[in-house]
Amino acid sequence: MVLKTRVTEMLGIQHPIIQGGMHYVGYAELAAAVSNAGGLGMITALTQPSAEALRQEIRRCKAMLKPGIQVGVNLTLLPALAPPDYPAYMKAVVEEGIKVVETAGASPEEMIKALKSEGILIIHKCVAVRHALSAIKYGADIISMDGFECGGHPGNDDVGNMVLLPKAARKLSVPFLASGGIADGKQLAGALAMGCDGINMGTRFMATVEAPIKDGIKQALVDTDERGTMHVMKSVNNTERVFKNPTSQEVADIEEEFPGDFDKFGHLVKGLKYKDSFQKTGDTQDSVWSCGQSIGLIDDVPTCQDLIDTIVAEAEDIITSRLAGLVSKL
């Protein structure tokens, strides 16, 4: 059996499982492994220091793919005084033949329209139904609804997936994915039951053999339960769910004392600090790094193939056995 949804049909993939873009995680190795396993892997564009570096990463990933398999690229609009050269990144994506782009961030209208004009299919990740409706107007083909449980930026509405997803099913005219806190087949089955056409996972794919991060980070994801995350940067309207450690707690303490004063804690949340944790030291304690509440469901570090196979098999069993068995004719 396979789980056939609108998303698998649109993307030409075997399983309705997408790997979301992740800074300093979404490299060629992981994206290729997810796509080769039947899902859709994503290279994170802005992890690359330039558009030319992204071009080379795409080519490196293509060399790892099985025949007929594709990957996507994540392009996130970041709030920055000196924004990245988005037109150059988009040019590299188009010229390298990428057919699916995951967009995220505020005000995606120009980016979505520019990519759509090149025939690229857009998955837009957002945290509110009202934002999803705007993205659909701009041309988004698939929405990734990111619940409050997600790692990274959950927005300010604090709405979990048990409400967010059924609300999306009522309001959205395009297929959508469950994102945020997703890690197993029970959740895939539940997401499908709530109207989704698949799932988007980030944190769960960090704890895989092919994830290009240090074993210390992966082991922390296995060892920590669902209480092991916290929010920082809410006082500057940029809330982020991160791993709970002394450094993130220091940020929270500074925010409590000096709310809204980014200069007081900015040095603690710089991306280069957690890049070193992920790629050099494996130290889980000395930087602020994103992860979702799905850490409470992570208890091993499988290959991407084994992980996806397990999730799909569990979802299929629930749908065909347990749920079907609950229905009786009186």
C-alpha positions, 0 to 999 in steps of 0.5 A: 500500500501507499498513501496517495494524496494531492501532495504526492500527486502534485510533487511526484513523490512516493510518500506525503512527507516533506523535509522542511528547510533548516538553517545549518542542517538542510544540506545536500546529504540530508535533502538527497536522503529524504528524496531518495527515501520517497519523500521530498528533501529541501536544501536551505538556500540561506545556509549557503553564503552566496547564490553561487554556493547554493548553485554548487550545493544543488549540483552536489545534491543532484549527484546523490539522487536516484534517477528521476528523483528531485529535491526542493529548495527552501527560501526564507525571507528574513528580517534583516537590515542588509537582506540577502541577494534574493534575486541572485538566489532565485536565479540559481534555483531557476537555472539549476532546474529546481521545480519546487520551492518552500517559501517562508517569512513575511511578505512573500508576494514578490518572491512567490510571483517571481518563482511562479512565473518560472513554472516553479511549484510553491509550498509556503510555510506559515503559522496562521490561516490568514497568512495562508489565505494571502499566500494562496492569493499570491499563487502558493500551490501548497500551504505548510501550516506550522503549529505552535509546537514547531521549532523556530518561529511559531508567530504570536498567535500560540495556536496548536495543530489540533485547532490550526489544522481543522481550521485550515481544512475549512478555509483553504482552497489548496492542499496543505501540510501539517508542520510543527511537532510532527515525528511519527506515523500516528501524527501522519494518520491524524493529520490526514484525518484532519484534512491535511495532504501530508506532513512537513518535518524538521526536528525529526530529520535532524536525528537521522544518520544522514543529517550533517550535524554532530552526534552530540546534537542528535543524542540530545534530541533522543535524550530530551523529553517534550519539556525540553524547549522554550521560547526566546525573543518574544519581547522583540516580536520574533519568538523562536522555540529553541532547545532549553539550555543555560544559554537560551535561559540567559537570553530569557532572563535578559529579556525579562529584565530588559524587554525589547532590548535586542542589543542586550542579548543579540550576541547570544543568538547569533547564527554562527554560534549554533553553526559551530555547535552543529558542525564543529563541537556538538556542544548542546549547551553553549548556543541558542538552537532551534528544535520543536516539541517533537523531541518528546517523540524522538528515541532513535537515530535511524536512516532517513529511509528507515524513518520514512518507512516506519512512519508510513507503515504506522500510518497505514496500519492505523488507517486500515486497521484501527480506524476502520475497526472503529466503524460499525453499522448498527 
